[in-house]
Amino acid sequence: MSAHVHVRLDHGLTMNERSELVELKRCQCGAMWTTIHWAGDGDLE
Ligand SMILES: [Zn+2]
């Protein structure tokens, strides 16, 4: 079987226990990724 290439589909935004904005992405195979965006500090370099 050939290697599966994940496709990261947007799966919405949520807030964790520390009030950080968490971006969820999910592949159709079930793999998930989370990216934390710090709330209240928009400075990105
Ligand atoms: Zn996948």
mmCIF file of the protein (N, C-alpha, C, O) and its ligand, coordinates in Angstrom:
data_MODEL
# 
_entry.id   MODEL 
# 
loop_
_entity.id 
_entity.type 
_entity.pdbx_number_of_molecules 
1 polymer     1 
2 non-polymer 1 
# 
_entity_poly.entity_id                      1 
_entity_poly.type                           'polypeptide(L)' 
_entity_poly.nstd_linkage                   no 
_entity_poly.nstd_monomer                   no 
_entity_poly.pdbx_seq_one_letter_code       MSAHVHVRLDHGLTMNERSELVELKRCQCGAMWTTIHWAGDGDLE 
_entity_poly.pdbx_seq_one_letter_code_can   MSAHVHVRLDHGLTMNERSELVELKRCQCGAMWTTIHWAGDGDLE 
_entity_poly.pdbx_strand_id                 A 
# 
loop_
_entity_poly_seq.entity_id 
_entity_poly_seq.num 
_entity_poly_seq.mon_id 
_entity_poly_seq.hetero 
1 1  MET n 
1 2  SER n 
1 3  ALA n 
1 4  HIS n 
1 5  VAL n 
1 6  HIS n 
1 7  VAL n 
1 8  ARG n 
1 9  LEU n 
1 10 ASP n 
1 11 HIS n 
1 12 GLY n 
1 13 LEU n 
1 14 THR n 
1 15 MET n 
1 16 ASN n 
1 17 GLU n 
1 18 ARG n 
1 19 SER n 
1 20 GLU n 
1 21 LEU n 
1 22 VAL n 
1 23 GLU n 
1 24 LEU n 
1 25 LYS n 
1 26 ARG n 
1 27 CYS n 
1 28 GLN n 
1 29 CYS n 
1 30 GLY n 
1 31 ALA n 
1 32 MET n 
1 33 TRP n 
1 34 THR n 
1 35 THR n 
1 36 ILE n 
1 37 HIS n 
1 38 TRP n 
1 39 ALA n 
1 40 GLY n 
1 41 ASP n 
1 42 GLY n 
1 43 ASP n 
1 44 LEU n 
1 45 GLU n 
# 
loop_
_struct_asym.id 
_struct_asym.entity_id 
A 1 
B 2 
# 
loop_
_chem_comp.id 
_chem_comp.type 
_chem_comp.mon_nstd_flag 
ALA 'L-peptide linking' y 
ARG 'L-peptide linking' y 
ASN 'L-peptide linking' y 
ASP 'L-peptide linking' y 
CYS 'L-peptide linking' y 
GLN 'L-peptide linking' y 
GLU 'L-peptide linking' y 
GLY 'peptide linking'   y 
HIS 'L-peptide linking' y 
ILE 'L-peptide linking' y 
LEU 'L-peptide linking' y 
LYS 'L-peptide linking' y 
MET 'L-peptide linking' y 
SER 'L-peptide linking' y 
THR 'L-peptide linking' y 
TRP 'L-peptide linking' y 
VAL 'L-peptide linking' y 
ZN  non-polymer         . 
# 
_pdbx_entity_nonpoly.entity_id   2 
_pdbx_entity_nonpoly.name        ? 
_pdbx_entity_nonpoly.comp_id     ZN 
# 
_pdbx_nonpoly_scheme.asym_id         B 
_pdbx_nonpoly_scheme.entity_id       2 
_pdbx_nonpoly_scheme.mon_id          ZN 
_pdbx_nonpoly_scheme.ndb_seq_num     1 
_pdbx_nonpoly_scheme.pdb_seq_num     101 
_pdbx_nonpoly_scheme.auth_seq_num    101 
_pdbx_nonpoly_scheme.pdb_mon_id      ZN 
_pdbx_nonpoly_scheme.auth_mon_id     ZN 
_pdbx_nonpoly_scheme.pdb_strand_id   A 
_pdbx_nonpoly_scheme.pdb_ins_code    . 
# 
loop_
_atom_site.group_PDB 
_atom_site.id 
_atom_site.type_symbol 
_atom_site.label_atom_id 
_atom_site.label_alt_id 
_atom_site.label_comp_id 
_atom_site.label_asym_id 
_atom_site.label_entity_id 
_atom_site.label_seq_id 
_atom_site.pdbx_PDB_ins_code 
_atom_site.Cartn_x 
_atom_site.Cartn_y 
_atom_site.Cartn_z 
_atom_site.occupancy 
_atom_site.B_iso_or_equiv 
_atom_site.pdbx_formal_charge 
_atom_site.auth_seq_id 
_atom_site.auth_comp_id 
_atom_site.auth_asym_id 
_atom_site.auth_atom_id 
_atom_site.pdbx_PDB_model_num 
ATOM   1   N  N  . MET A 1 1  ? 0.841   -1.204 0.000  1.00 0.00 ? 1   MET A N  1 
ATOM   2   C  CA . MET A 1 1  ? 0.000   0.000  0.000  1.00 0.00 ? 1   MET A CA 1 
ATOM   3   C  C  . MET A 1 1  ? 0.867   1.242  0.000  1.00 0.00 ? 1   MET A C  1 
ATOM   4   O  O  . MET A 1 1  ? 1.896   1.290  0.674  1.00 0.00 ? 1   MET A O  1 
ATOM   5   N  N  . SER A 1 2  ? 0.460   2.227  -0.741 1.00 0.00 ? 2   SER A N  1 
ATOM   6   C  CA . SER A 1 2  ? 1.236   3.455  -0.808 1.00 0.00 ? 2   SER A CA 1 
ATOM   7   C  C  . SER A 1 2  ? 1.059   4.271  0.463  1.00 0.00 ? 2   SER A C  1 
ATOM   8   O  O  . SER A 1 2  ? 0.067   4.137  1.180  1.00 0.00 ? 2   SER A O  1 
ATOM   9   N  N  . ALA A 1 3  ? 2.025   5.099  0.716  1.00 0.00 ? 3   ALA A N  1 
ATOM   10  C  CA . ALA A 1 3  ? 1.975   5.938  1.916  1.00 0.00 ? 3   ALA A CA 1 
ATOM   11  C  C  . ALA A 1 3  ? 0.822   6.935  1.813  1.00 0.00 ? 3   ALA A C  1 
ATOM   12  O  O  . ALA A 1 3  ? 0.564   7.530  0.767  1.00 0.00 ? 3   ALA A O  1 
ATOM   13  N  N  . HIS A 1 4  ? 0.163   7.083  2.918  1.00 0.00 ? 4   HIS A N  1 
ATOM   14  C  CA . HIS A 1 4  ? -0.943  8.043  2.970  1.00 0.00 ? 4   HIS A CA 1 
ATOM   15  C  C  . HIS A 1 4  ? -0.394  9.443  3.199  1.00 0.00 ? 4   HIS A C  1 
ATOM   16  O  O  . HIS A 1 4  ? 0.429   9.666  4.087  1.00 0.00 ? 4   HIS A O  1 
ATOM   17  N  N  . VAL A 1 5  ? -0.854  10.368 2.396  1.00 0.00 ? 5   VAL A N  1 
ATOM   18  C  CA . VAL A 1 5  ? -0.465  11.763 2.593  1.00 0.00 ? 5   VAL A CA 1 
ATOM   19  C  C  . VAL A 1 5  ? -1.598  12.464 3.320  1.00 0.00 ? 5   VAL A C  1 
ATOM   20  O  O  . VAL A 1 5  ? -2.708  12.585 2.803  1.00 0.00 ? 5   VAL A O  1 
ATOM   21  N  N  . HIS A 1 6  ? -1.299  12.927 4.535  1.00 0.00 ? 6   HIS A N  1 
ATOM   22  C  CA . HIS A 1 6  ? -2.340  13.586 5.326  1.00 0.00 ? 6   HIS A CA 1 
ATOM   23  C  C  . HIS A 1 6  ? -2.788  14.889 4.678  1.00 0.00 ? 6   HIS A C  1 
ATOM   24  O  O  . HIS A 1 6  ? -1.993  15.642 4.115  1.00 0.00 ? 6   HIS A O  1 
ATOM   25  N  N  . VAL A 1 7  ? -4.063  15.118 4.778  1.00 0.00 ? 7   VAL A N  1 
ATOM   26  C  CA . VAL A 1 7  ? -4.636  16.387 4.336  1.00 0.00 ? 7   VAL A CA 1 
ATOM   27  C  C  . VAL A 1 7  ? -5.228  17.060 5.564  1.00 0.00 ? 7   VAL A C  1 
ATOM   28  O  O  . VAL A 1 7  ? -6.160  16.542 6.179  1.00 0.00 ? 7   VAL A O  1 
ATOM   29  N  N  . ARG A 1 8  ? -4.687  18.202 5.913  1.00 0.00 ? 8   ARG A N  1 
ATOM   30  C  CA . ARG A 1 8  ? -5.137  18.875 7.138  1.00 0.00 ? 8   ARG A CA 1 
ATOM   31  C  C  . ARG A 1 8  ? -6.329  19.775 6.854  1.00 0.00 ? 8   ARG A C  1 
ATOM   32  O  O  . ARG A 1 8  ? -6.187  20.878 6.327  1.00 0.00 ? 8   ARG A O  1 
ATOM   33  N  N  . LEU A 1 9  ? -7.496  19.285 7.211  1.00 0.00 ? 9   LEU A N  1 
ATOM   34  C  CA . LEU A 1 9  ? -8.723  20.040 7.007  1.00 0.00 ? 9   LEU A CA 1 
ATOM   35  C  C  . LEU A 1 9  ? -9.072  20.808 8.270  1.00 0.00 ? 9   LEU A C  1 
ATOM   36  O  O  . LEU A 1 9  ? -8.929  20.299 9.381  1.00 0.00 ? 9   LEU A O  1 
ATOM   37  N  N  . ASP A 1 10 ? -9.527  22.030 8.086  1.00 0.00 ? 10  ASP A N  1 
ATOM   38  C  CA . ASP A 1 10 ? -9.946  22.817 9.247  1.00 0.00 ? 10  ASP A CA 1 
ATOM   39  C  C  . ASP A 1 10 ? -11.078 22.111 9.979  1.00 0.00 ? 10  ASP A C  1 
ATOM   40  O  O  . ASP A 1 10 ? -12.047 21.653 9.372  1.00 0.00 ? 10  ASP A O  1 
ATOM   41  N  N  . HIS A 1 11 ? -10.933 22.035 11.286 1.00 0.00 ? 11  HIS A N  1 
ATOM   42  C  CA . HIS A 1 11 ? -11.930 21.317 12.070 1.00 0.00 ? 11  HIS A CA 1 
ATOM   43  C  C  . HIS A 1 11 ? -12.485 22.209 13.180 1.00 0.00 ? 11  HIS A C  1 
ATOM   44  O  O  . HIS A 1 11 ? -13.141 21.737 14.108 1.00 0.00 ? 11  HIS A O  1 
ATOM   45  N  N  . GLY A 1 12 ? -12.211 23.487 13.064 1.00 0.00 ? 12  GLY A N  1 
ATOM   46  C  CA . GLY A 1 12 ? -12.814 24.426 14.008 1.00 0.00 ? 12  GLY A CA 1 
ATOM   47  C  C  . GLY A 1 12 ? -11.831 24.960 15.030 1.00 0.00 ? 12  GLY A C  1 
ATOM   48  O  O  . GLY A 1 12 ? -10.663 24.574 15.067 1.00 0.00 ? 12  GLY A O  1 
ATOM   49  N  N  . LEU A 1 13 ? -12.339 25.857 15.857 1.00 0.00 ? 13  LEU A N  1 
ATOM   50  C  CA . LEU A 1 13 ? -11.537 26.463 16.910 1.00 0.00 ? 13  LEU A CA 1 
ATOM   51  C  C  . LEU A 1 13 ? -12.169 26.164 18.258 1.00 0.00 ? 13  LEU A C  1 
ATOM   52  O  O  . LEU A 1 13 ? -13.389 26.052 18.375 1.00 0.00 ? 13  LEU A O  1 
ATOM   53  N  N  . THR A 1 14 ? -11.329 26.037 19.269 1.00 0.00 ? 14  THR A N  1 
ATOM   54  C  CA . THR A 1 14 ? -11.852 25.830 20.618 1.00 0.00 ? 14  THR A CA 1 
ATOM   55  C  C  . THR A 1 14 ? -10.943 26.557 21.606 1.00 0.00 ? 14  THR A C  1 
ATOM   56  O  O  . THR A 1 14 ? -9.935  27.145 21.214 1.00 0.00 ? 14  THR A O  1 
ATOM   57  N  N  . MET A 1 15 ? -11.297 26.514 22.863 1.00 0.00 ? 15  MET A N  1 
ATOM   58  C  CA . MET A 1 15 ? -10.529 27.180 23.910 1.00 0.00 ? 15  MET A CA 1 
ATOM   59  C  C  . MET A 1 15 ? -10.153 26.132 24.943 1.00 0.00 ? 15  MET A C  1 
ATOM   60  O  O  . MET A 1 15 ? -11.002 25.359 25.387 1.00 0.00 ? 15  MET A O  1 
ATOM   61  N  N  . ASN A 1 16 ? -8.892  26.105 25.323 1.00 0.00 ? 16  ASN A N  1 
ATOM   62  C  CA . ASN A 1 16 ? -8.496  25.113 26.313 1.00 0.00 ? 16  ASN A CA 1 
ATOM   63  C  C  . ASN A 1 16 ? -8.617  25.664 27.737 1.00 0.00 ? 16  ASN A C  1 
ATOM   64  O  O  . ASN A 1 16 ? -9.103  26.776 27.939 1.00 0.00 ? 16  ASN A O  1 
ATOM   65  N  N  . GLU A 1 17 ? -8.172  24.879 28.718 1.00 0.00 ? 17  GLU A N  1 
ATOM   66  C  CA . GLU A 1 17 ? -8.343  25.239 30.124 1.00 0.00 ? 17  GLU A CA 1 
ATOM   67  C  C  . GLU A 1 17 ? -7.594  26.503 30.510 1.00 0.00 ? 17  GLU A C  1 
ATOM   68  O  O  . GLU A 1 17 ? -7.910  27.145 31.512 1.00 0.00 ? 17  GLU A O  1 
ATOM   69  N  N  . ARG A 1 18 ? -6.601  26.852 29.709 1.00 0.00 ? 18  ARG A N  1 
ATOM   70  C  CA . ARG A 1 18 ? -5.786  28.041 30.002 1.00 0.00 ? 18  ARG A CA 1 
ATOM   71  C  C  . ARG A 1 18 ? -6.222  29.240 29.168 1.00 0.00 ? 18  ARG A C  1 
ATOM   72  O  O  . ARG A 1 18 ? -5.496  30.226 29.043 1.00 0.00 ? 18  ARG A O  1 
ATOM   73  N  N  . SER A 1 19 ? -7.424  29.135 28.600 1.00 0.00 ? 19  SER A N  1 
ATOM   74  C  CA . SER A 1 19 ? -7.990  30.219 27.797 1.00 0.00 ? 19  SER A CA 1 
ATOM   75  C  C  . SER A 1 19 ? -7.133  30.552 26.586 1.00 0.00 ? 19  SER A C  1 
ATOM   76  O  O  . SER A 1 19 ? -7.058  31.699 26.146 1.00 0.00 ? 19  SER A O  1 
ATOM   77  N  N  . GLU A 1 20 ? -6.494  29.525 26.066 1.00 0.00 ? 20  GLU A N  1 
ATOM   78  C  CA . GLU A 1 20 ? -5.728  29.709 24.836 1.00 0.00 ? 20  GLU A CA 1 
ATOM   79  C  C  . GLU A 1 20 ? -6.583  29.240 23.671 1.00 0.00 ? 20  GLU A C  1 
ATOM   80  O  O  . GLU A 1 20 ? -7.306  28.247 23.762 1.00 0.00 ? 20  GLU A O  1 
ATOM   81  N  N  . LEU A 1 21 ? -6.482  29.975 22.581 1.00 0.00 ? 21  LEU A N  1 
ATOM   82  C  CA . LEU A 1 21 ? -7.242  29.595 21.403 1.00 0.00 ? 21  LEU A CA 1 
ATOM   83  C  C  . LEU A 1 21 ? -6.544  28.418 20.721 1.00 0.00 ? 21  LEU A C  1 
ATOM   84  O  O  . LEU A 1 21 ? -5.355  28.492 20.411 1.00 0.00 ? 21  LEU A O  1 
ATOM   85  N  N  . VAL A 1 22 ? -7.274  27.349 20.494 1.00 0.00 ? 22  VAL A N  1 
ATOM   86  C  CA . VAL A 1 22 ? -6.703  26.144 19.903 1.00 0.00 ? 22  VAL A CA 1 
ATOM   87  C  C  . VAL A 1 22 ? -7.362  25.870 18.566 1.00 0.00 ? 22  VAL A C  1 
ATOM   88  O  O  . VAL A 1 22 ? -8.582  25.736 18.473 1.00 0.00 ? 22  VAL A O  1 
ATOM   89  N  N  . GLU A 1 23 ? -6.540  25.790 17.534 1.00 0.00 ? 23  GLU A N  1 
ATOM   90  C  CA . GLU A 1 23 ? -7.039  25.498 16.200 1.00 0.00 ? 23  GLU A CA 1 
ATOM   91  C  C  . GLU A 1 23 ? -6.912  24.000 15.948 1.00 0.00 ? 23  GLU A C  1 
ATOM   92  O  O  . GLU A 1 23 ? -5.844  23.417 16.134 1.00 0.00 ? 23  GLU A O  1 
ATOM   93  N  N  . LEU A 1 24 ? -8.009  23.385 15.524 1.00 0.00 ? 24  LEU A N  1 
ATOM   94  C  CA . LEU A 1 24 ? -8.012  21.952 15.264 1.00 0.00 ? 24  LEU A CA 1 
ATOM   95  C  C  . LEU A 1 24 ? -8.001  21.683 13.767 1.00 0.00 ? 24  LEU A C  1 
ATOM   96  O  O  . LEU A 1 24 ? -8.720  22.323 13.000 1.00 0.00 ? 24  LEU A O  1 
ATOM   97  N  N  . LYS A 1 25 ? -7.181  20.734 13.371 1.00 0.00 ? 25  LYS A N  1 
ATOM   98  C  CA . LYS A 1 25 ? -7.199  20.273 11.981 1.00 0.00 ? 25  LYS A CA 1 
ATOM   99  C  C  . LYS A 1 25 ? -7.247  18.759 12.004 1.00 0.00 ? 25  LYS A C  1 
ATOM   100 O  O  . LYS A 1 25 ? -6.705  18.115 12.902 1.00 0.00 ? 25  LYS A O  1 
ATOM   101 N  N  . ARG A 1 26 ? -7.907  18.201 10.998 1.00 0.00 ? 26  ARG A N  1 
ATOM   102 C  CA . ARG A 1 26 ? -8.108  16.770 11.010 1.00 0.00 ? 26  ARG A CA 1 
ATOM   103 C  C  . ARG A 1 26 ? -8.057  16.210 9.597  1.00 0.00 ? 26  ARG A C  1 
ATOM   104 O  O  . ARG A 1 26 ? -8.605  16.793 8.662  1.00 0.00 ? 26  ARG A O  1 
ATOM   105 N  N  . CYS A 1 27 ? -7.392  15.076 9.458  1.00 0.00 ? 27  CYS A N  1 
ATOM   106 C  CA . CYS A 1 27 ? -7.358  14.376 8.185  1.00 0.00 ? 27  CYS A CA 1 
ATOM   107 C  C  . CYS A 1 27 ? -8.517  13.386 8.149  1.00 0.00 ? 27  CYS A C  1 
ATOM   108 O  O  . CYS A 1 27 ? -9.020  12.954 9.186  1.00 0.00 ? 27  CYS A O  1 
ATOM   109 N  N  . GLN A 1 28 ? -8.923  13.042 6.946  1.00 0.00 ? 28  GLN A N  1 
ATOM   110 C  CA . GLN A 1 28 ? -10.042 12.090 6.819  1.00 0.00 ? 28  GLN A CA 1 
ATOM   111 C  C  . GLN A 1 28 ? -9.689  10.712 7.362  1.00 0.00 ? 28  GLN A C  1 
ATOM   112 O  O  . GLN A 1 28 ? -10.585 9.907  7.616  1.00 0.00 ? 28  GLN A O  1 
ATOM   113 N  N  . CYS A 1 29 ? -8.406  10.422 7.546  1.00 0.00 ? 29  CYS A N  1 
ATOM   114 C  CA . CYS A 1 29 ? -7.994  9.130  8.092  1.00 0.00 ? 29  CYS A CA 1 
ATOM   115 C  C  . CYS A 1 29 ? -8.132  9.102  9.611  1.00 0.00 ? 29  CYS A C  1 
ATOM   116 O  O  . CYS A 1 29 ? -8.011  8.045  10.229 1.00 0.00 ? 29  CYS A O  1 
ATOM   117 N  N  . GLY A 1 30 ? -8.389  10.271 10.213 1.00 0.00 ? 30  GLY A N  1 
ATOM   118 C  CA . GLY A 1 30 ? -8.589  10.321 11.653 1.00 0.00 ? 30  GLY A CA 1 
ATOM   119 C  C  . GLY A 1 30 ? -7.468  11.024 12.401 1.00 0.00 ? 30  GLY A C  1 
ATOM   120 O  O  . GLY A 1 30 ? -7.631  11.348 13.578 1.00 0.00 ? 30  GLY A O  1 
ATOM   121 N  N  . ALA A 1 31 ? -6.326  11.272 11.747 1.00 0.00 ? 31  ALA A N  1 
ATOM   122 C  CA . ALA A 1 31 ? -5.234  11.981 12.400 1.00 0.00 ? 31  ALA A CA 1 
ATOM   123 C  C  . ALA A 1 31 ? -5.658  13.413 12.703 1.00 0.00 ? 31  ALA A C  1 
ATOM   124 O  O  . ALA A 1 31 ? -6.367  14.042 11.917 1.00 0.00 ? 31  ALA A O  1 
ATOM   125 N  N  . MET A 1 32 ? -5.215  13.922 13.856 1.00 0.00 ? 32  MET A N  1 
ATOM   126 C  CA . MET A 1 32 ? -5.579  15.284 14.220 1.00 0.00 ? 32  MET A CA 1 
ATOM   127 C  C  . MET A 1 32 ? -4.346  16.076 14.609 1.00 0.00 ? 32  MET A C  1 
ATOM   128 O  O  . MET A 1 32 ? -3.348  15.518 15.066 1.00 0.00 ? 32  MET A O  1 
ATOM   129 N  N  . TRP A 1 33 ? -4.428  17.380 14.420 1.00 0.00 ? 33  TRP A N  1 
ATOM   130 C  CA . TRP A 1 33 ? -3.368  18.288 14.826 1.00 0.00 ? 33  TRP A CA 1 
ATOM   131 C  C  . TRP A 1 33 ? -4.000  19.431 15.606 1.00 0.00 ? 33  TRP A C  1 
ATOM   132 O  O  . TRP A 1 33 ? -5.144  19.813 15.358 1.00 0.00 ? 33  TRP A O  1 
ATOM   133 N  N  . THR A 1 34 ? -3.260  19.957 16.527 1.00 0.00 ? 34  THR A N  1 
ATOM   134 C  CA . THR A 1 34 ? -3.725  21.136 17.240 1.00 0.00 ? 34  THR A CA 1 
ATOM   135 C  C  . THR A 1 34 ? -2.650  22.202 17.179 1.00 0.00 ? 34  THR A C  1 
ATOM   136 O  O  . THR A 1 34 ? -1.460  21.910 17.293 1.00 0.00 ? 34  THR A O  1 
ATOM   137 N  N  . THR A 1 35 ? -3.079  23.433 17.000 1.00 0.00 ? 35  THR A N  1 
ATOM   138 C  CA . THR A 1 35 ? -2.163  24.560 17.004 1.00 0.00 ? 35  THR A CA 1 
ATOM   139 C  C  . THR A 1 35 ? -2.675  25.573 18.012 1.00 0.00 ? 35  THR A C  1 
ATOM   140 O  O  . THR A 1 35 ? -3.807  26.045 17.908 1.00 0.00 ? 35  THR A O  1 
ATOM   141 N  N  . ILE A 1 36 ? -1.841  25.907 18.988 1.00 0.00 ? 36  ILE A N  1 
ATOM   142 C  CA . ILE A 1 36 ? -2.256  26.858 20.015 1.00 0.00 ? 36  ILE A CA 1 
ATOM   143 C  C  . ILE A 1 36 ? -1.903  28.273 19.593 1.00 0.00 ? 36  ILE A C  1 
ATOM   144 O  O  . ILE A 1 36 ? -0.766  28.573 19.229 1.00 0.00 ? 36  ILE A O  1 
ATOM   145 N  N  . HIS A 1 37 ? -2.906  29.127 19.653 1.00 0.00 ? 37  HIS A N  1 
ATOM   146 C  CA . HIS A 1 37 ? -2.706  30.549 19.399 1.00 0.00 ? 37  HIS A CA 1 
ATOM   147 C  C  . HIS A 1 37 ? -2.866  31.264 20.733 1.00 0.00 ? 37  HIS A C  1 
ATOM   148 O  O  . HIS A 1 37 ? -3.923  31.192 21.359 1.00 0.00 ? 37  HIS A O  1 
ATOM   149 N  N  . TRP A 1 38 ? -1.843  31.935 21.157 1.00 0.00 ? 38  TRP A N  1 
ATOM   150 C  CA . TRP A 1 38 ? -1.894  32.596 22.455 1.00 0.00 ? 38  TRP A CA 1 
ATOM   151 C  C  . TRP A 1 38 ? -2.902  33.736 22.446 1.00 0.00 ? 38  TRP A C  1 
ATOM   152 O  O  . TRP A 1 38 ? -2.826  34.645 21.620 1.00 0.00 ? 38  TRP A O  1 
ATOM   153 N  N  . ALA A 1 39 ? -3.835  33.673 23.368 1.00 0.00 ? 39  ALA A N  1 
ATOM   154 C  CA . ALA A 1 39 ? -4.864  34.689 23.465 1.00 0.00 ? 39  ALA A CA 1 
ATOM   155 C  C  . ALA A 1 39 ? -4.308  35.952 24.115 1.00 0.00 ? 39  ALA A C  1 
ATOM   156 O  O  . ALA A 1 39 ? -3.515  35.883 25.054 1.00 0.00 ? 39  ALA A O  1 
ATOM   157 N  N  . GLY A 1 40 ? -4.724  37.075 23.615 1.00 0.00 ? 40  GLY A N  1 
ATOM   158 C  CA . GLY A 1 40 ? -4.372  38.331 24.252 1.00 0.00 ? 40  GLY A CA 1 
ATOM   159 C  C  . GLY A 1 40 ? -3.004  38.861 23.882 1.00 0.00 ? 40  GLY A C  1 
ATOM   160 O  O  . GLY A 1 40 ? -2.591  39.912 24.372 1.00 0.00 ? 40  GLY A O  1 
ATOM   161 N  N  . ASP A 1 41 ? -2.297  38.149 23.028 1.00 0.00 ? 41  ASP A N  1 
ATOM   162 C  CA . ASP A 1 41 ? -0.988  38.613 22.582 1.00 0.00 ? 41  ASP A CA 1 
ATOM   163 C  C  . ASP A 1 41 ? -0.837  38.272 21.097 1.00 0.00 ? 41  ASP A C  1 
ATOM   164 O  O  . ASP A 1 41 ? -0.497  37.147 20.732 1.00 0.00 ? 41  ASP A O  1 
ATOM   165 N  N  . GLY A 1 42 ? -1.093  39.246 20.275 1.00 0.00 ? 42  GLY A N  1 
ATOM   166 C  CA . GLY A 1 42 ? -1.129  38.986 18.847 1.00 0.00 ? 42  GLY A CA 1 
ATOM   167 C  C  . GLY A 1 42 ? 0.202   39.213 18.145 1.00 0.00 ? 42  GLY A C  1 
ATOM   168 O  O  . GLY A 1 42 ? 0.283   39.150 16.918 1.00 0.00 ? 42  GLY A O  1 
ATOM   169 N  N  . ASP A 1 43 ? 1.229   39.475 18.916 1.00 0.00 ? 43  ASP A N  1 
ATOM   170 C  CA . ASP A 1 43 ? 2.513   39.731 18.286 1.00 0.00 ? 43  ASP A CA 1 
ATOM   171 C  C  . ASP A 1 43 ? 3.161   38.437 17.787 1.00 0.00 ? 43  ASP A C  1 
ATOM   172 O  O  . ASP A 1 43 ? 3.469   37.537 18.568 1.00 0.00 ? 43  ASP A O  1 
ATOM   173 N  N  . LEU A 1 44 ? 3.353   38.368 16.498 1.00 0.00 ? 44  LEU A N  1 
ATOM   174 C  CA . LEU A 1 44 ? 4.019   37.207 15.917 1.00 0.00 ? 44  LEU A CA 1 
ATOM   175 C  C  . LEU A 1 44 ? 5.215   37.698 15.110 1.00 0.00 ? 44  LEU A C  1 
ATOM   176 O  O  . LEU A 1 44 ? 5.106   38.678 14.373 1.00 0.00 ? 44  LEU A O  1 
ATOM   177 N  N  . GLU A 1 45 ? 6.319   37.043 15.241 1.00 0.00 ? 45  GLU A N  1 
ATOM   178 C  CA . GLU A 1 45 ? 7.509   37.462 14.508 1.00 0.00 ? 45  GLU A CA 1 
ATOM   179 C  C  . GLU A 1 45 ? 7.723   36.628 13.266 1.00 0.00 ? 45  GLU A C  1 
ATOM   180 O  O  . GLU A 1 45 ? 8.686   36.851 12.532 1.00 0.00 ? 45  GLU A O  1 
HETATM 181 ZN ZN . ZN  B 2 .  ? -4.279  11.123 6.958  1.00 0.00 2 101 ZN  A ZN 1 
# 
